[in-house]
Amino acid sequence: MAYDKFNILTSSAVPLPIENVDTDQIIPARFLKATERKGFGDNLFRDWKYNSDNSPKESFVLNNPIYGGKILVGGKNFGSGSSREHAAWAVYDYGFRCVVSSFFADIFRGNCLNVGVLPVQVSPEFLHKIFQAIETDPKTQLEVNLQNQTITINSTGESESFDINEYKKGNLLNGFDDIDYLLNIKENIETFAQNTPL
C-alpha cells in the first residue's frame, strides 16, 4: 500500500507529555480484531479519550479543540509494550504523519516507518523546548524536513537533526512501502535473476 510522499511537513502539533506510553494505551487490545488498516484512528487512545459511557473526557488533549495538526509530540519511551502494528495504524489513521519523542520503542518505530508515519527522535532538551513552545502558543508550527533530517520550531528558529535508516528514508520520500519498493526495482530484480546462474 503506497502512502503520501513525505518531504517537508509544516504543521501545528498535539502535545502528549506523558512518558512510557505503551501500545495498549495507544490502541487497546479489544480493538485489534480488524485486519485492514482502516478505522483504527477512531479508537486511538480510546480509554484516555472517552469515559466508560463513551462521553468524551474533556481533560484529554485530543478532545481539546485548541490543539490539532499532523504531528503528535509524546514523552520519553513512546510506543513501548507489545509489538502490535495496529498502534502505528491507529496513529496514521487518525491523521498524524509524524510522532516526536526523546525515545521510541524499536518495534513501534519500525511499524511507524512501515505505514508512512515518521518517528522523529530528539534530545530531551529539544523535546522540552517543543512542549514549551506549544504551551506558549498551541498553534505554533513545527517544520519536519525529512530530506535534511531536521526538525525546527518555527516560532524560535531552533532546530535539531534526527537520524533515520536510509532505506526507510527513501521509501518515505517516494511514498513507498516495502512492496512498492520491490515493484519499483522489478526490472533490476529480473535482470539479476536472468544473469545469475542457479
C-alpha positions in Angstrom: 0.0 0.0 0.0 1.5 3.3 -1.1 1.4 6.3 1.1 1.7 10.1 0.6 5.2 11.2 -0.1 6.9 12.7 2.9 9.3 15.5 2.3 8.7 18.7 4.4 5.8 18.7 6.9 4.9 22.0 8.4 2.1 21.7 11.0 0.9 22.6 14.5 1.3 19.7 17.0 -0.7 17.9 19.6 1.3 17.6 22.9 1.1 14.5 25.0 3.8 15.0 27.6 3.4 11.5 29.2 6.3 9.1 29.5 6.2 5.3 28.8 3.1 5.5 26.6 2.6 1.8 25.6 0.8 0.3 22.6 -2.1 -0.9 24.7 -2.8 2.7 25.6 -2.4 3.8 22.0 -4.9 1.2 20.8 -6.5 -1.1 23.4 -6.4 -4.8 22.7 -10.1 -5.2 22.3 -9.9 -3.2 19.1 -7.4 -5.4 17.3 -9.9 -7.7 15.6 -9.9 -5.9 12.2 -7.2 -6.9 9.7 -7.4 -3.9 7.4 -5.7 -0.7 8.3 -8.9 1.3 8.4 -11.0 2.6 11.3 -8.3 2.3 14.0 -8.0 6.1 14.3 -11.4 6.2 15.9 -10.0 4.3 18.9 -6.6 6.0 19.2 -6.1 6.4 23.0 -9.6 5.2 23.4 -9.5 4.7 27.2 -7.9 8.1 27.7 -10.2 9.9 25.3 -13.6 8.5 26.5 -15.3 7.7 29.7 -17.0 4.3 30.2 -20.3 5.7 28.9 -18.5 6.8 25.7 -18.7 10.5 26.6 -15.5 12.5 25.8 -13.1 13.2 28.6 -12.7 17.0 28.4 -9.3 16.9 30.1 -7.7 14.7 27.4 -5.7 16.6 24.8 -7.3 15.0 21.7 -10.7 16.4 22.9 -9.3 19.9 23.3 -10.1 22.0 20.2 -7.2 24.3 20.7 -4.8 21.6 19.7 -4.5 20.0 16.2 -2.2 19.2 13.4 -0.4 16.3 11.8 2.3 16.0 14.4 2.0 14.2 17.8 4.6 15.1 20.4 4.9 12.4 23.1 7.0 11.9 26.2 10.1 9.6 26.6 9.7 5.9 25.6 6.8 6.3 23.3 5.3 3.0 21.9 6.6 0.6 24.5 4.9 -2.7 25.4 3.5 -5.3 22.9 4.6 -5.3 19.3 1.2 -4.7 17.8 1.4 -2.9 14.5 -2.1 -1.7 15.0 -0.7 1.1 17.2 1.1 2.6 14.2 -2.1 2.0 12.1 -4.1 4.0 14.6 -1.7 6.9 14.7 -1.7 7.0 10.8 -5.5 6.6 10.5 -6.1 9.4 13.0 -4.2 11.7 10.7 -0.8 12.0 12.3 2.1 11.8 9.9 4.9 12.4 12.4 5.5 11.4 16.1 8.2 13.2 18.0 9.7 11.8 21.2 13.0 11.7 23.0 13.0 7.9 22.8 10.9 5.3 20.8 10.5 1.6 21.4 12.3 -0.1 18.4 9.3 -2.2 17.2 6.9 0.8 17.3 9.5 2.9 15.4 9.7 0.2 12.7 6.0 -0.2 12.5 5.5 3.6 12.0 8.1 3.7 9.2 6.3 0.8 7.5 3.0 2.7 7.3 4.1 6.2 6.4 4.5 7.8 9.9 7.8 9.4 10.5 9.2 8.9 14.1 11.5 11.8 15.0 13.7 11.2 18.0 15.1 14.4 19.5 17.1 15.1 22.6 15.3 15.5 25.9 16.3 19.2 25.9 14.8 19.9 22.5 11.7 17.9 23.3 11.2 20.2 26.4 11.6 23.2 24.1 8.9 21.9 21.8 6.5 21.4 24.7 7.3 24.9 25.9 6.6 26.4 22.5 3.3 24.6 22.2 2.3 25.7 25.8 3.1 29.3 24.8 1.2 29.1 21.6 -1.0 26.0 20.8 -0.9 26.9 17.1 2.9 27.1 17.0 4.3 25.4 13.8 6.9 22.7 13.6 8.8 22.0 10.4 10.0 18.5 9.8 12.3 18.2 6.9 12.9 14.6 6.0 15.4 15.3 3.2 17.7 17.3 5.5 16.7 15.3 8.6 15.9 18.3 10.7 13.0 19.5 12.9 12.5 23.2 13.6 10.4 25.2 16.0 9.3 27.9 13.6 8.5 30.4 16.3 12.0 30.4 17.7 14.0 29.1 14.8 15.6 26.5 17.0 16.4 23.3 15.1 17.8 19.8 15.7 18.8 17.0 13.4 17.5 13.4 13.7 18.6 10.0 12.4 16.7 7.7 10.1 17.5 4.5 8.3 18.5 5.4 4.7 16.2 2.7 3.1 13.2 3.8 5.1 14.0 7.5 4.4 14.0 6.7 0.6 10.7 4.9 1.0 9.0 7.8 2.8 10.3 10.3 0.3 8.8 8.2 -2.5 5.6 7.2 -0.7 6.6 3.5 -0.9 6.0 0.6 1.5 8.2 -2.4 1.2 6.1 -4.0 -1.6 6.2 -0.7 -3.6 9.9 -0.6 -3.3 10.3 -4.1 -4.7 7.9 -3.3 -7.6 9.9 -0.2 -8.4 13.0 -2.2 -8.9 11.3 -5.2 -10.6 13.3 -4.9 -13.8 16.6 -4.9 -11.8 15.5 -8.0 -9.9 14.5 -9.7 -13.2 17.8 -8.8 -14.8 19.7 -10.1 -11.8 17.8 -13.3 -11.8 18.4 -13.8 -15.6 22.2 -13.2 -15.2 22.7 -15.2 -12.1 23.4 -18.9 -12.6 21.4 -21.4 -10.4 
